[in-house]
Amino acid sequence: MTRVVAFNDSALLMWDNLQGKDFTLEDVVQVLLDNYEVEESVARVDAENWVATLKENGLFLAE
């Protein structure tokens, strides 16, 4: 069975900026802060959710 993951604009922005790189949650938060007018607390929650979604779908390898 094949799984398809669709990204919204924000998720695609994070993917494009971070794919192929080692990154931390702080890096994800910074991408959001650099590109959107959003409070850090909101960016952090969004970043945590994005990383969790990547993990759930086998697209994120944590060391």
Phi and psi in radians as a Rosetta constraint file:
Dihedral C 1 N 2 CA 2 C 2 CIRCULARHARMONIC -1.778 0.35
Dihedral N 2 CA 2 C 2 N 3 CIRCULARHARMONIC 2.423 0.35
Dihedral C 2 N 3 CA 3 C 3 CIRCULARHARMONIC -1.899 0.35
Dihedral N 3 CA 3 C 3 N 4 CIRCULARHARMONIC 2.334 0.35
Dihedral C 3 N 4 CA 4 C 4 CIRCULARHARMONIC -1.989 0.35
Dihedral N 4 CA 4 C 4 N 5 CIRCULARHARMONIC 2.284 0.35
Dihedral C 4 N 5 CA 5 C 5 CIRCULARHARMONIC -2.014 0.35
Dihedral N 5 CA 5 C 5 N 6 CIRCULARHARMONIC 2.175 0.35
Dihedral C 5 N 6 CA 6 C 6 CIRCULARHARMONIC -1.859 0.35
Dihedral N 6 CA 6 C 6 N 7 CIRCULARHARMONIC 2.340 0.35
Dihedral C 6 N 7 CA 7 C 7 CIRCULARHARMONIC -1.772 0.35
Dihedral N 7 CA 7 C 7 N 8 CIRCULARHARMONIC 2.450 0.35
Dihedral C 7 N 8 CA 8 C 8 CIRCULARHARMONIC -1.406 0.35
Dihedral N 8 CA 8 C 8 N 9 CIRCULARHARMONIC -3.126 0.35
Dihedral C 8 N 9 CA 9 C 9 CIRCULARHARMONIC -1.024 0.35
Dihedral N 9 CA 9 C 9 N 10 CIRCULARHARMONIC -0.745 0.35
Dihedral C 9 N 10 CA 10 C 10 CIRCULARHARMONIC -1.172 0.35
Dihedral N 10 CA 10 C 10 N 11 CIRCULARHARMONIC -0.769 0.35
Dihedral C 10 N 11 CA 11 C 11 CIRCULARHARMONIC -1.114 0.35
Dihedral N 11 CA 11 C 11 N 12 CIRCULARHARMONIC -0.684 0.35
Dihedral C 11 N 12 CA 12 C 12 CIRCULARHARMONIC -1.148 0.35
Dihedral N 12 CA 12 C 12 N 13 CIRCULARHARMONIC -0.687 0.35
Dihedral C 12 N 13 CA 13 C 13 CIRCULARHARMONIC -1.042 0.35
Dihedral N 13 CA 13 C 13 N 14 CIRCULARHARMONIC -0.816 0.35
Dihedral C 13 N 14 CA 14 C 14 CIRCULARHARMONIC -1.118 0.35
Dihedral N 14 CA 14 C 14 N 15 CIRCULARHARMONIC -0.768 0.35
Dihedral C 14 N 15 CA 15 C 15 CIRCULARHARMONIC -1.040 0.35
Dihedral N 15 CA 15 C 15 N 16 CIRCULARHARMONIC -0.850 0.35
Dihedral C 15 N 16 CA 16 C 16 CIRCULARHARMONIC -1.072 0.35
Dihedral N 16 CA 16 C 16 N 17 CIRCULARHARMONIC -0.633 0.35
Dihedral C 16 N 17 CA 17 C 17 CIRCULARHARMONIC -1.397 0.35
Dihedral N 17 CA 17 C 17 N 18 CIRCULARHARMONIC -0.418 0.35
Dihedral C 17 N 18 CA 18 C 18 CIRCULARHARMONIC -2.077 0.35
Dihedral N 18 CA 18 C 18 N 19 CIRCULARHARMONIC -0.208 0.35
Dihedral C 18 N 19 CA 19 C 19 CIRCULARHARMONIC -1.068 0.35
Dihedral N 19 CA 19 C 19 N 20 CIRCULARHARMONIC 2.454 0.35
Dihedral C 19 N 20 CA 20 C 20 CIRCULARHARMONIC 1.353 0.35
Dihedral N 20 CA 20 C 20 N 21 CIRCULARHARMONIC 0.091 0.35
Dihedral C 20 N 21 CA 21 C 21 CIRCULARHARMONIC -2.098 0.35
Dihedral N 21 CA 21 C 21 N 22 CIRCULARHARMONIC 2.648 0.35
Dihedral C 21 N 22 CA 22 C 22 CIRCULARHARMONIC -1.348 0.35
Dihedral N 22 CA 22 C 22 N 23 CIRCULARHARMONIC 2.266 0.35
Dihedral C 22 N 23 CA 23 C 23 CIRCULARHARMONIC -2.524 0.35
Dihedral N 23 CA 23 C 23 N 24 CIRCULARHARMONIC 2.775 0.35
Dihedral C 23 N 24 CA 24 C 24 CIRCULARHARMONIC -1.887 0.35
Dihedral N 24 CA 24 C 24 N 25 CIRCULARHARMONIC 2.987 0.35
Dihedral C 24 N 25 CA 25 C 25 CIRCULARHARMONIC -1.045 0.35
Dihedral N 25 CA 25 C 25 N 26 CIRCULARHARMONIC -0.628 0.35
Dihedral C 25 N 26 CA 26 C 26 CIRCULARHARMONIC -1.076 0.35
Dihedral N 26 CA 26 C 26 N 27 CIRCULARHARMONIC -0.634 0.35
Dihedral C 26 N 27 CA 27 C 27 CIRCULARHARMONIC -1.113 0.35
Dihedral N 27 CA 27 C 27 N 28 CIRCULARHARMONIC -0.713 0.35
Dihedral C 27 N 28 CA 28 C 28 CIRCULARHARMONIC -1.131 0.35
Dihedral N 28 CA 28 C 28 N 29 CIRCULARHARMONIC -0.790 0.35
Dihedral C 28 N 29 CA 29 C 29 CIRCULARHARMONIC -1.009 0.35
Dihedral N 29 CA 29 C 29 N 30 CIRCULARHARMONIC -0.744 0.35
Dihedral C 29 N 30 CA 30 C 30 CIRCULARHARMONIC -1.132 0.35
Dihedral N 30 CA 30 C 30 N 31 CIRCULARHARMONIC -0.668 0.35
Dihedral C 30 N 31 CA 31 C 31 CIRCULARHARMONIC -1.025 0.35
Dihedral N 31 CA 31 C 31 N 32 CIRCULARHARMONIC -0.772 0.35
Dihedral C 31 N 32 CA 32 C 32 CIRCULARHARMONIC -1.143 0.35
Dihedral N 32 CA 32 C 32 N 33 CIRCULARHARMONIC -0.765 0.35
Dihedral C 32 N 33 CA 33 C 33 CIRCULARHARMONIC -1.144 0.35
Dihedral N 33 CA 33 C 33 N 34 CIRCULARHARMONIC -0.601 0.35
Dihedral C 33 N 34 CA 34 C 34 CIRCULARHARMONIC -1.261 0.35
Dihedral N 34 CA 34 C 34 N 35 CIRCULARHARMONIC -0.385 0.35
Dihedral C 34 N 35 CA 35 C 35 CIRCULARHARMONIC -2.001 0.35
Dihedral N 35 CA 35 C 35 N 36 CIRCULARHARMONIC -0.219 0.35
Dihedral C 35 N 36 CA 36 C 36 CIRCULARHARMONIC -2.360 0.35
Dihedral N 36 CA 36 C 36 N 37 CIRCULARHARMONIC 2.597 0.35
Dihedral C 36 N 37 CA 37 C 37 CIRCULARHARMONIC -1.510 0.35
Dihedral N 37 CA 37 C 37 N 38 CIRCULARHARMONIC 1.596 0.35
Dihedral C 37 N 38 CA 38 C 38 CIRCULARHARMONIC -2.530 0.35
Dihedral N 38 CA 38 C 38 N 39 CIRCULARHARMONIC 2.585 0.35
Dihedral C 38 N 39 CA 39 C 39 CIRCULARHARMONIC -1.153 0.35
Dihedral N 39 CA 39 C 39 N 40 CIRCULARHARMONIC 2.607 0.35
Dihedral C 39 N 40 CA 40 C 40 CIRCULARHARMONIC -1.025 0.35
Dihedral N 40 CA 40 C 40 N 41 CIRCULARHARMONIC -0.662 0.35
Dihedral C 40 N 41 CA 41 C 41 CIRCULARHARMONIC -1.103 0.35
Dihedral N 41 CA 41 C 41 N 42 CIRCULARHARMONIC -0.644 0.35
Dihedral C 41 N 42 CA 42 C 42 CIRCULARHARMONIC -1.230 0.35
Dihedral N 42 CA 42 C 42 N 43 CIRCULARHARMONIC -0.762 0.35
Dihedral C 42 N 43 CA 43 C 43 CIRCULARHARMONIC -1.057 0.35
Dihedral N 43 CA 43 C 43 N 44 CIRCULARHARMONIC -0.687 0.35
Dihedral C 43 N 44 CA 44 C 44 CIRCULARHARMONIC -1.119 0.35
Dihedral N 44 CA 44 C 44 N 45 CIRCULARHARMONIC -0.787 0.35
Dihedral C 44 N 45 CA 45 C 45 CIRCULARHARMONIC -1.090 0.35
Dihedral N 45 CA 45 C 45 N 46 CIRCULARHARMONIC -0.770 0.35
Dihedral C 45 N 46 CA 46 C 46 CIRCULARHARMONIC -1.099 0.35
Dihedral N 46 CA 46 C 46 N 47 CIRCULARHARMONIC -0.722 0.35
Dihedral C 46 N 47 CA 47 C 47 CIRCULARHARMONIC -1.117 0.35
Dihedral N 47 CA 47 C 47 N 48 CIRCULARHARMONIC -0.773 0.35
Dihedral C 47 N 48 CA 48 C 48 CIRCULARHARMONIC -1.072 0.35
Dihedral N 48 CA 48 C 48 N 49 CIRCULARHARMONIC -0.726 0.35
Dihedral C 48 N 49 CA 49 C 49 CIRCULARHARMONIC -1.149 0.35
Dihedral N 49 CA 49 C 49 N 50 CIRCULARHARMONIC -0.706 0.35
Dihedral C 49 N 50 CA 50 C 50 CIRCULARHARMONIC -1.114 0.35
Dihedral N 50 CA 50 C 50 N 51 CIRCULARHARMONIC -0.806 0.35
Dihedral C 50 N 51 CA 51 C 51 CIRCULARHARMONIC -1.104 0.35
Dihedral N 51 CA 51 C 51 N 52 CIRCULARHARMONIC -0.724 0.35
Dihedral C 51 N 52 CA 52 C 52 CIRCULARHARMONIC -1.065 0.35
Dihedral N 52 CA 52 C 52 N 53 CIRCULARHARMONIC -0.715 0.35
Dihedral C 52 N 53 CA 53 C 53 CIRCULARHARMONIC -1.133 0.35
Dihedral N 53 CA 53 C 53 N 54 CIRCULARHARMONIC -0.725 0.35
Dihedral C 53 N 54 CA 54 C 54 CIRCULARHARMONIC -1.061 0.35
Dihedral N 54 CA 54 C 54 N 55 CIRCULARHARMONIC -0.770 0.35
Dihedral C 54 N 55 CA 55 C 55 CIRCULARHARMONIC -1.092 0.35
Dihedral N 55 CA 55 C 55 N 56 CIRCULARHARMONIC -0.790 0.35
Dihedral C 55 N 56 CA 56 C 56 CIRCULARHARMONIC -1.052 0.35
Dihedral N 56 CA 56 C 56 N 57 CIRCULARHARMONIC -0.509 0.35
Dihedral C 56 N 57 CA 57 C 57 CIRCULARHARMONIC -1.774 0.35
Dihedral N 57 CA 57 C 57 N 58 CIRCULARHARMONIC 0.174 0.35
Dihedral C 57 N 58 CA 58 C 58 CIRCULARHARMONIC 1.230 0.35
Dihedral N 58 CA 58 C 58 N 59 CIRCULARHARMONIC 0.417 0.35
Dihedral C 58 N 59 CA 59 C 59 CIRCULARHARMONIC -1.801 0.35
Dihedral N 59 CA 59 C 59 N 60 CIRCULARHARMONIC 0.086 0.35
Dihedral C 59 N 60 CA 60 C 60 CIRCULARHARMONIC -2.358 0.35
Dihedral N 60 CA 60 C 60 N 61 CIRCULARHARMONIC 2.199 0.35
Dihedral C 60 N 61 CA 61 C 61 CIRCULARHARMONIC -1.924 0.35
Dihedral N 61 CA 61 C 61 N 62 CIRCULARHARMONIC 1.972 0.35
Dihedral C 61 N 62 CA 62 C 62 CIRCULARHARMONIC -1.704 0.35
Dihedral N 62 CA 62 C 62 N 63 CIRCULARHARMONIC 2.450 0.35
